[in-house]
């Protein structure tokens, strides 16, 4: 296998974009950002054979999230032209992961991921995962809509008429309040990603304040984003004036009051007013919730994992 760092980036892109349809089109920038430059990537286990490409990462737990390391690896990217070559590469990678002490592996779902799981309906890919010993799990989806002319559902923003409730874009001065809230309610991936976003592009994060305390966030992205992540990795398929939303969440203390729906509506309205068109909400099970705002399912994924013991 030729490691990506030693010059197989172009070949990796050719294999990926030849294997997957345009919905999953990968650009050089995204490959570099999500794989090559990630400190979680196992560089010597990420590269190309003649007709197959793979990238492996270690877990963010015990590294960038600061929790206990579960000894889980992630197959962050995998594509092939020849199924036999693909299966051989995957099995060799899993064998090496086991030799290094990893006890399990997941397909996708890594930090700064491309895929949250295996795209549903890719029979050849699913067959190779089964042949290698993976087992399938729950289903997640991506949703999209064109935000031109978007208007929040009737009554969605009524809760903002309360004097003690405010939704506004973030500012550098909000970092301490946001971090306190996130560490309490959304530690781990969401805390890390939102705080990074607040430092890089604070005005692309909407914050919910109740009684002058931070109780919610909405992570948004657009063509102006410096570091496209999550669903924004598919911006090549979304078009020029793309948008992305998610994750989004409110604190346990204020749930059940319609504040999450208002936060969603306010963020989508802002994105629309800023010119966002085709917009993605990725890696979710809440199709009905987002469907009330006009979003429809565009991609389906299933989680796949394997025990390496």
C-alpha positions in Angstrom: 0.0 0.0 0.0 1.2 3.5 -0.8 0.5 5.9 2.1 -1.4 9.1 1.3 1.5 11.1 2.7 3.8 9.6 0.0 1.8 10.8 -2.9 -1.4 8.7 -3.4 -3.9 11.5 -2.7 -4.8 11.9 -6.3 -5.3 8.2 -6.7 -7.4 8.0 -3.5 -9.7 10.7 -4.9 -10.0 8.9 -8.2 -11.0 5.7 -6.5 -13.4 7.4 -4.1 -15.2 9.5 -6.7 -15.3 6.5 -9.1 -16.9 4.3 -6.5 -19.4 6.7 -4.9 -22.0 8.8 -6.8 -22.0 12.6 -6.8 -23.9 12.8 -3.5 -20.7 11.7 -1.8 -18.2 13.6 -4.1 -14.9 14.2 -2.3 -12.7 17.3 -3.0 -9.0 17.6 -2.5 -9.5 20.1 0.3 -11.8 17.8 2.2 -9.6 14.8 1.8 -6.6 16.9 3.1 -8.6 18.4 6.0 -10.5 15.3 7.2 -7.8 12.7 6.6 -4.4 13.9 5.9 -4.3 16.7 8.5 -6.2 14.9 11.2 -4.0 14.1 14.2 -6.2 11.0 14.7 -5.3 9.4 11.3 -3.1 6.4 11.4 -1.0 7.6 8.5 0.8 4.3 7.7 -2.6 2.5 7.6 -4.1 5.1 5.2 -3.4 4.8 1.5 -4.0 3.0 -1.8 -3.4 -0.3 -3.4 -3.9 -0.8 -7.1 -7.7 -0.5 -7.0 -8.6 0.3 -3.4 -8.3 3.1 -0.9 -8.6 3.0 2.9 -8.0 5.4 5.8 -8.0 4.4 9.5 -8.2 6.6 12.6 -7.9 6.2 16.3 -10.8 7.2 18.6 -11.0 10.8 19.8 -11.8 9.4 23.2 -8.7 9.5 25.3 -7.1 11.9 22.9 -8.9 15.1 21.9 -12.0 14.5 24.1 -10.1 13.7 27.2 -12.2 10.6 28.2 -11.1 7.0 28.6 -9.6 5.4 25.5 -11.9 2.6 24.5 -9.3 1.1 22.1 -11.7 1.6 19.2 -10.4 2.4 15.7 -12.4 3.8 12.8 -12.4 3.0 9.1 -12.7 6.6 8.1 -12.7 6.1 4.4 -12.9 3.0 2.2 -13.5 2.6 -1.6 -12.5 0.2 -4.3 -12.9 -0.9 -7.9 -12.0 -4.6 -7.4 -14.0 -6.2 -4.5 -11.3 -8.8 -4.0 -8.6 -6.1 -3.6 -10.9 -4.1 -1.3 -11.6 -7.1 1.0 -7.9 -7.9 1.1 -7.0 -4.3 2.0 -9.7 -4.1 4.7 -8.8 -7.5 6.3 -5.1 -6.5 6.3 -5.9 -3.2 8.0 -8.1 -4.9 10.6 -5.3 -7.4 11.3 -2.8 -4.6 11.8 -5.2 -2.7 14.1 -5.6 -5.9 16.2 -1.8 -6.3 16.4 -1.6 -2.7 17.7 -4.0 -3.4 20.6 -7.3 -2.1 19.2 -10.2 -4.2 20.4 -12.9 -3.0 18.0 -13.5 -1.0 14.9 -16.3 1.1 13.5 -17.0 2.0 9.9 -17.1 5.8 9.8 -18.4 7.8 12.7 -14.9 9.1 13.4 -14.1 12.6 14.6 -14.0 14.9 11.5 -15.7 12.1 9.7 -16.6 11.7 6.0 -19.3 9.1 6.7 -21.3 8.5 9.8 -21.8 4.9 8.7 -22.0 2.8 5.6 -24.4 4.3 3.0 -27.4 2.1 2.7 -27.9 0.4 -0.7 -24.2 -0.1 -1.6 -24.5 -3.9 -1.9 -20.8 -4.5 -2.8 -19.6 -2.4 0.2 -22.0 -4.1 2.6 -21.0 -7.5 1.3 -17.3 -6.8 2.0 -18.1 -5.5 5.5 -20.1 -8.8 6.2 -17.3 -10.9 4.7 -14.7 -9.1 7.0 -16.9 -9.8 10.1 -18.7 -6.5 10.6 -22.2 -6.4 12.1 -24.8 -3.7 11.1 -26.6 -1.5 13.6 -29.0 1.4 13.6 -29.8 3.7 10.8 -29.1 7.5 10.5 -30.0 9.9 7.7 -28.9 13.2 6.1 -31.6 15.6 5.1 -31.6 18.6 2.7 -33.7 21.4 1.4 -33.2 24.6 -0.6 -33.5 27.5 1.8 -34.5 30.1 -0.8 -37.6 31.7 0.6 -37.5 29.8 3.8 -40.0 30.9 6.5 -40.2 29.2 10.0 -43.4 27.3 10.6 -46.2 29.3 12.0 -45.7 29.9 15.7 -42.2 28.5 15.7 -40.6 31.8 16.9 -43.4 32.9 19.3 -41.3 31.8 22.4 -38.8 34.5 21.5 -41.4 37.1 22.5 -40.6 36.3 26.1 -38.4 39.0 27.7 -35.9 36.5 29.2 -35.3 34.5 26.0 -32.8 35.6 23.3 -31.2 33.9 20.3 -28.2 35.6 18.6 -25.0 34.8 16.8 -22.0 34.1 19.0 -19.2 36.5 19.9 -15.7 35.8 21.2 -16.9 37.1 24.6 -19.5 34.3 24.7 -16.9 31.5 24.9 -16.9 31.2 28.6 -20.7 31.0 28.9 -20.9 28.6 26.0 -18.2 26.3 27.4 -19.9 26.1 30.8 -23.2 25.0 29.1 -21.6 22.6 26.7 -19.4 20.8 29.4 -22.5 20.3 31.4 -24.9 19.1 28.7 -22.9 18.1 25.7 -19.4 17.0 26.7 -17.2 15.3 24.1 -17.7 15.7 20.3 -20.2 18.6 20.4 -18.3 20.5 23.0 -15.1 20.2 21.0 -16.6 21.1 17.6 -18.7 24.0 18.9 -15.8 25.6 20.8 -13.5 25.3 17.8 -16.2 26.9 15.7 -16.7 29.8 18.2 -13.0 30.5 17.9 -12.8 30.2 14.1 -16.2 31.5 12.9 -18.1 32.7 16.0 -20.9 34.4 13.9 -21.8 31.0 12.4 -22.9 29.7 15.8 -26.3 30.8 17.2 -26.6 30.7 20.9 -29.7 30.5 23.1 -29.8 32.6 26.3 -32.4 32.2 28.9 -32.2 34.6 31.9 -28.8 35.7 30.5 -27.4 32.2 30.8 -26.4 30.1 27.8 -28.8 27.2 27.3 -28.5 26.2 23.7 -26.5 26.3 20.5 -26.9 25.8 16.8 -23.8 25.0 14.7 -24.1 26.4 11.2 -21.9 26.5 8.2 -21.8 28.1 4.8 -19.6 28.6 1.8 -17.7 31.1 3.9 -16.8 28.6 6.5 -13.0 28.1 7.1 -13.2 24.5 8.2 -16.1 22.6 6.6 -17.0 19.6 8.8 -19.9 17.2 9.3 -22.5 17.4 6.5 -20.5 20.2 4.9 -18.0 17.7 3.6 -20.5 17.1 0.8 -20.5 20.7 -0.3 -19.4 19.7 -3.8 -22.8 18.1 -4.3 -24.7 20.9 -2.6 -23.7 23.6 -5.0 -22.1 27.0 -4.9 -24.2 28.7 -2.1 -24.4 25.7 0.1 -25.4 25.7 3.8 -25.2 23.2 6.7 -26.8 23.0 10.1 -26.0 20.7 13.0 -25.4 19.7 15.6 -28.0 21.6 17.6 -29.1 21.2 21.2 -30.6 22.9 24.3 -29.9 22.2 27.9 -31.9 19.7 29.9 -33.1 22.5 32.1 -35.1 24.2 29.3 -36.3 21.3 27.2 -40.0 20.9 26.5 -40.7 24.6 26.0 -40.3 24.8 22.2 -36.9 26.5 22.5 -35.1 23.9 20.3 -37.6 24.4 17.5 -37.3 28.2 17.8 -33.5 27.9 17.7 -33.7 25.7 14.6 -36.1 28.1 12.9 -34.0 31.2 13.8 -30.8 29.6 12.5 -32.4 28.5 9.2 -33.9 31.9 8.7 -30.5 33.5 9.2 -28.8 31.1 6.8 -31.6 31.8 4.2 -31.2 35.6 4.6 -27.4 35.2 4.1 -28.0 33.5 0.7 -27.7 29.8 1.6 -29.5 27.6 -0.9 -29.1 23.8 -0.8 -28.6 23.0 2.9 -27.8 19.8 4.7 -28.6 18.5 8.2 -26.5 15.4 8.7 -26.3 12.2 10.9 -29.6 12.3 12.6 -32.7 10.1 13.4 -35.0 13.1 13.7 -36.4 13.1 10.1 -39.9 14.1 11.3 -38.7 17.0 13.4 -36.6 18.5 10.6 -39.3 17.6 8.0 -41.6 20.2 9.6 -39.1 22.7 8.3 -39.2 21.3 4.8 -36.2 18.9 4.9 -36.2 15.6 3.1 -34.0 12.5 3.4 -31.1 12.4 0.8 -28.7 9.8 2.3 -29.2 6.9 4.6 -26.5 5.2 6.6 -26.2 2.2 8.9 -23.6 1.8 11.6 -21.3 -1.2 11.2 -18.8 -2.4 13.8 -16.5 -5.4 14.4 -15.0 -6.9 17.6 -11.3 -7.4 17.0 -10.7 -9.6 20.1 
